[in-house]
Amino acid sequence: MPQQIPTSVAAVDLGSNSFHMIICSLHDGKLQTLDRLKEMVRLAAGLDSQKYLDQATQERALACLERFGQRIRNFPPNSVAIVGTNTLRIAKNAQQFIKKAEKALGHPIHIISGIEEARLIYQGVAHSLASNANNRFVMDIGGSSTEYIIGRNDVAHTKESLNMGCVTVSQLFFKNGEINKKAFRKATLFAEQHLEPFQNTFNSQNWDEAIGASGSLKAISNVLQTSGWSNNGITMAGMEQLVAQLLKLDKVEQINFPALSIERRPVFIGAVAIVYATFKTLNIEQMTVSDGALREGLVQDLLGRIYNDDIRSQTSKTIAERYHTDQSHSEQLKDTLRYIARQLDVHPCFHDNPTSLQFLEWAAELHEIGFEIAHSQYHKHSAYILENGDLAGFSKQDQLLLSILVRSHRKKLRLERFADLPAPWRQNAPIMAIVFRLATLLHRNRHSQRADFKIDIDGNNIKLAFPEGWLEQAPLTYADLKKEMHYLEDANFELIIDQC
């Protein structure tokens, strides 16, 4: 059933330094910004030495999300995109926090990889600028990661995410808020070491213009310009003057630029060290600053999903082509999956979650990519690639679901695999996996036309009914179905095979 196009959309970025939300009206495919909210939560500062997010930081973050939730809790599900970035990628107790955060917001939170974060940042920047064909270099400093991207028009073709951010560098090298030349030199060396493997890739010879896309870079640009050290964004000459001024101070609390907010002051020195190291390493002379960033990129992705131009579908197609999958077989499977979904349209798995069929179709395209590694146990290789690869548009939860569907499409069906999935997938994915298993089984010889079978699922009972005489004419399929009965029985499902 097609989803109604919403009149408003929202995107929330749960960053390691700040939480951002943007709300836009949507009319005839055009966006108009209605509201922007931002709170500096400093999530990364709450990570202890064992990578656990402390209780005080969680409470501060949840209080912010309660306020955000008041604005978007009643938005329809297809109108809100919420992502978590580096701190929620690495925190060992992230899932416990996310569960509470989702309750506060009223919508699911998706954790994205650093490479996906970079793609979305570039998309947000590209849509905030006048379109041109120049190669753009984009940099975004978060609380615990920094993204570097090169792209042309609205497509990012080179992306990297490094584990250094304004919060983590400030905490690591300027302990107790103390500033000195030795600490700053260590901080810049730390950033240079992280950048060194990518020095040639992102060198200024490989792009035409540099653009900054974060609150830290905006703050540095504002400080340089109001101090008279630059009249056009961030410059290397301006950075030299800013660093010289900061190194005259002894404490972070002495930083007192009129253009710098009090709340950004504790992490400003870490951001400056990263930018200074980046300009030196990549030979950057000048960088302008964009208003577009991750949340604007999220909104653009959301628009694609609303108007049936989902980047994930293009990613799936690209990966299938790269791994030389049998596309005609995939199309047969997708046809049968749609046929099954139409018959199960009132089943909660499909009725309550319209994207279930979409994930099954991606699984049909990608379940055999593991053949490129080895034919033996290919489904395990396919699942590993899908869970661990950089798949544009897919969140880590999306990739886990896709991986489990592919991993479960043959051999034993192990229900414990589904336990780590978020709701509603934890409940729906076992049924989705069974549907996918049956579709692949019915097309095992790759040449058969789809039979006009009937399917019904009631609780743990699955009933398949074939036209009279069909099973006798397909003895190998019948044998496979009998074997499938035992696999499903071991997973506490009953498969009943009958004739129409």
Buried (B, 14 or more C-beta within 10 A) or exposed (E): EEBEBBEBBBBBBBBBBBBBBBBBEBEEEEBEEEEEBBBBBBBBBBBEEEEBBEEEBBEBBBEBBBBBBEBBBEBBEBBBBBBBBBBBBBBEBBEEBBEBBBEBBBBBBBBBBBBBBBBBBBBBBBBBBEEEEEBBBBBBBBBBBBBBBBBBEBEBEBBBBBEBBBBBBBBBBBEEBEBEEEBBEBBBEBBBEBBEEBEEEBBBEEBEBBBBBBBBBBBBBBBBBEBEBBEEBBBBEBBBBBBEBBBEBEEBEEBEBEBBEEEBBBBBBBBBBBBBBBBBBBEBEBBBBBEBBBBBBBBBBBBBBBEEEBBBBEBBBEBBEEBEBEEEBBEBBBBBBEBBBEBBEEBBBBEEBBBBBBBBBBBBBBBBBBBBBEEEEBBBBBBBBBBEBBBBBBBBBBBBBBBBBBBBBBEEBEBEBBEEBBEBBEBBBBBBBBBBBBBBBBBEEEEEEBBEBBBEBEEBEBBBBBEEEBBEEBEEBBEBBEEBBEBBEEBEBEBEBEBE
